[in-house]
Amino acid sequence: MSKQELKTKQTNVSTIDTKGQQLEQIITFDDSFLPSPNDLREYKEINPEIVKLLIDASKNEQAHRHFIDKQKMRAINKDSSSMHNINILGMIFAFLIMVLGLGLSTYLIYLDKILTGTIFGGATIVMAAATFLNHVKNK
């Protein structure tokens, strides 16, 4: 990988009675598996085969990182696809419940139970609207 830096700066304002302070931190870290070229030269003096070993280990580490990244992406895609399917099924079932509720309301009105049919139809519409509004508010 590469060298990365994390910088922190802090400045305190001083008043008449106190003195201010300033703090600055720079943290540098290298997430590469291979040591620096100077260190590699020194290692090679100790053992000539160690450079090849370190390069092979670095290649294995990179392959492992790529494998883990692919697994993470598959998991994210699978989760996203599952949520999409759940949302589609939820909309289909909500539509079916509305159609059945309004159909039953129409049937009750057809049977001359106007008050019951009207209340049932109104309740169906109010519940559908409340569910939709709650879903929009949560997003």
C-alpha positions as a Markdown table, in Angstrom:
| # | Residue | x | y | z |
|---|---|---|---|---|
| 1 | Met | 0.0 | 0.0 | 0.0 |
| 2 | Ser | 1.4 | 3.4 | 0.8 |
| 3 | Lys | 2.5 | 5.8 | 3.6 |
| 4 | Gln | -0.4 | 7.6 | 5.2 |
| 5 | Glu | -0.3 | 10.6 | 7.6 |
| 6 | Leu | -2.7 | 11.7 | 10.3 |
| 7 | Lys | -2.2 | 15.3 | 11.4 |
| 8 | Thr | -3.6 | 16.9 | 14.5 |
| 9 | Lys | -3.4 | 20.6 | 15.3 |
| 10 | Gln | -4.7 | 22.3 | 18.4 |
| 11 | Thr | -4.4 | 26.0 | 19.3 |
| 12 | Asn | -5.7 | 27.4 | 22.6 |
| 13 | Val | -6.4 | 31.1 | 22.9 |
| 14 | Ser | -4.8 | 32.9 | 25.8 |
| 15 | Thr | -6.4 | 35.5 | 28.0 |
| 16 | Ile | -4.7 | 38.2 | 30.1 |
| 17 | Asp | -4.1 | 35.8 | 33.1 |
| 18 | Thr | -3.2 | 32.6 | 31.2 |
| 19 | Lys | -0.9 | 31.6 | 28.5 |
| 20 | Gly | -2.1 | 29.7 | 25.4 |
| 21 | Gln | -0.6 | 26.5 | 24.0 |
| 22 | Gln | -0.3 | 25.0 | 20.6 |
| 23 | Leu | 0.0 | 21.3 | 19.9 |
| 24 | Glu | 0.8 | 19.7 | 16.6 |
| 25 | Gln | 1.0 | 16.0 | 16.0 |
| 26 | Ile | 1.9 | 14.2 | 12.7 |
| 27 | Ile | 1.6 | 10.5 | 12.8 |
| 28 | Thr | 3.0 | 8.7 | 9.7 |
| 29 | Phe | 2.4 | 5.0 | 9.2 |
| 30 | Asp | 3.3 | 2.7 | 6.4 |
| 31 | Asp | 0.8 | -0.2 | 5.8 |
| 32 | Ser | 3.1 | -1.8 | 3.2 |
| 33 | Phe | 4.3 | -5.3 | 3.9 |
| 34 | Leu | 7.7 | -4.6 | 2.4 |
| 35 | Pro | 10.3 | -2.7 | 4.4 |
| 36 | Ser | 12.1 | 0.4 | 3.0 |
| 37 | Pro | 14.8 | -0.1 | 0.3 |
| 38 | Asn | 17.5 | 0.6 | 2.8 |
| 39 | Asp | 16.2 | -2.0 | 5.2 |
| 40 | Leu | 16.0 | -4.5 | 2.3 |
| 41 | Arg | 19.6 | -3.9 | 1.5 |
| 42 | Glu | 20.6 | -4.6 | 5.1 |
| 43 | Tyr | 18.4 | -7.7 | 5.2 |
| 44 | Lys | 20.0 | -8.9 | 2.0 |
| 45 | Glu | 23.4 | -8.7 | 3.6 |
| 46 | Ile | 22.3 | -10.9 | 6.4 |
| 47 | Asn | 20.4 | -13.4 | 4.2 |
| 48 | Pro | 20.3 | -13.1 | 0.4 |
| 49 | Glu | 17.1 | -15.1 | 0.1 |
| 50 | Ile | 15.1 | -13.0 | 2.5 |
| 51 | Val | 14.3 | -10.4 | -0.1 |
| 52 | Lys | 12.6 | -13.0 | -2.3 |
| 53 | Leu | 10.8 | -14.3 | 0.8 |
| 54 | Leu | 9.5 | -10.9 | 1.7 |
| 55 | Ile | 8.4 | -10.1 | -1.9 |
| 56 | Asp | 6.5 | -13.5 | -2.0 |
| 57 | Ala | 4.9 | -12.7 | 1.3 |
| 58 | Ser | 3.9 | -9.3 | 0.1 |
| 59 | Lys | 2.3 | -10.8 | -3.0 |
| 60 | Asn | 0.4 | -13.3 | -0.8 |
| 61 | Glu | -0.7 | -10.4 | 1.5 |
| 62 | Gln | -2.0 | -8.4 | -1.5 |
| 63 | Ala | -3.9 | -11.4 | -2.9 |
| 64 | His | -5.4 | -11.9 | 0.5 |
| 65 | Arg | -6.5 | -8.3 | 0.8 |
| 66 | His | -8.1 | -8.4 | -2.7 |
| 67 | Phe | -9.9 | -11.6 | -1.7 |
| 68 | Ile | -11.3 | -10.0 | 1.5 |
| 69 | Asp | -12.3 | -6.9 | -0.5 |
| 70 | Lys | -14.2 | -9.1 | -3.0 |
| 71 | Gln | -16.0 | -10.9 | -0.1 |
| 72 | Lys | -17.0 | -7.6 | 1.4 |
| 73 | Met | -18.4 | -6.4 | -1.9 |
| 74 | Arg | -20.3 | -9.6 | -2.4 |
| 75 | Ala | -21.8 | -9.3 | 1.1 |
| 76 | Ile | -22.8 | -5.6 | 0.5 |
| 77 | Asn | -24.3 | -6.5 | -2.9 |
| 78 | Lys | -26.2 | -9.4 | -1.4 |
| 79 | Asp | -27.6 | -7.2 | 1.4 |
| 80 | Ser | -28.6 | -4.5 | -1.0 |
| 81 | Ser | -30.3 | -7.0 | -3.3 |
| 82 | Ser | -32.2 | -8.5 | -0.3 |
| 83 | Met | -33.4 | -5.1 | 0.9 |
| 84 | His | -34.6 | -4.3 | -2.7 |
| 85 | Asn | -36.5 | -7.6 | -2.9 |
| 86 | Ile | -38.1 | -7.0 | 0.5 |
| 87 | Asn | -39.1 | -3.5 | -0.5 |
| 88 | Ile | -40.7 | -4.8 | -3.7 |
| 89 | Leu | -42.6 | -7.5 | -1.8 |
| 90 | Gly | -43.8 | -5.0 | 0.7 |
| 91 | Met | -45.2 | -2.8 | -2.0 |
| 92 | Ile | -46.9 | -5.7 | -3.7 |
| 93 | Phe | -48.5 | -6.9 | -0.5 |
| 94 | Ala | -49.5 | -3.4 | 0.5 |
| 95 | Phe | -51.2 | -2.9 | -2.9 |
| 96 | Leu | -53.0 | -6.3 | -2.5 |
| 97 | Ile | -54.2 | -5.4 | 1.0 |
| 98 | Met | -55.5 | -2.1 | -0.3 |
| 99 | Val | -57.3 | -3.7 | -3.3 |
| 100 | Leu | -58.8 | -6.4 | -1.1 |
| 101 | Gly | -59.9 | -3.8 | 1.5 |
| 102 | Leu | -61.5 | -1.5 | -1.0 |
| 103 | Gly | -63.0 | -4.5 | -2.8 |
| 104 | Leu | -64.6 | -5.7 | 0.5 |
| 105 | Ser | -65.8 | -2.2 | 1.2 |
| 106 | Thr | -67.4 | -2.1 | -2.3 |
| 107 | Tyr | -69.0 | -5.5 | -1.7 |
| 108 | Leu | -70.4 | -4.3 | 1.7 |
| 109 | Ile | -71.9 | -1.2 | 0.1 |
| 110 | Tyr | -73.4 | -3.5 | -2.7 |
| 111 | Leu | -75.0 | -5.5 | 0.1 |
| 112 | Asp | -76.7 | -2.3 | 1.4 |
| 113 | Lys | -74.4 | -2.1 | 4.4 |
| 114 | Ile | -73.4 | 1.4 | 3.4 |
| 115 | Leu | -72.2 | 2.6 | 6.8 |
| 116 | Thr | -70.0 | -0.5 | 7.4 |
| 117 | Gly | -68.7 | -0.5 | 3.9 |
| 118 | Thr | -67.9 | 3.3 | 4.0 |
| 119 | Ile | -66.1 | 3.0 | 7.4 |
| 120 | Phe | -64.2 | -0.1 | 6.2 |
| 121 | Gly | -63.1 | 1.7 | 3.0 |
| 122 | Gly | -62.2 | 4.9 | 4.8 |
| 123 | Ala | -60.2 | 2.9 | 7.3 |
| 124 | Thr | -58.3 | 1.1 | 4.5 |
| 125 | Ile | -57.4 | 4.4 | 2.8 |
| 126 | Val | -56.4 | 6.0 | 6.1 |
| 127 | Met | -54.2 | 3.1 | 7.0 |
| 128 | Ala | -52.6 | 3.0 | 3.6 |
| 129 | Ala | -51.9 | 6.7 | 3.7 |
| 130 | Ala | -50.5 | 6.5 | 7.3 |
| 131 | Thr | -48.2 | 3.6 | 6.3 |
| 132 | Phe | -46.9 | 5.5 | 3.3 |
| 133 | Leu | -46.3 | 8.7 | 5.2 |
| 134 | Asn | -44.6 | 6.8 | 8.0 |
| 135 | His | -42.3 | 5.1 | 5.4 |
| 136 | Val | -41.5 | 8.4 | 3.8 |
| 137 | Lys | -40.8 | 10.1 | 7.2 |
| 138 | Asn | -38.4 | 7.3 | 8.2 |
| 139 | Lys | -36.4 | 7.7 | 5.0 |
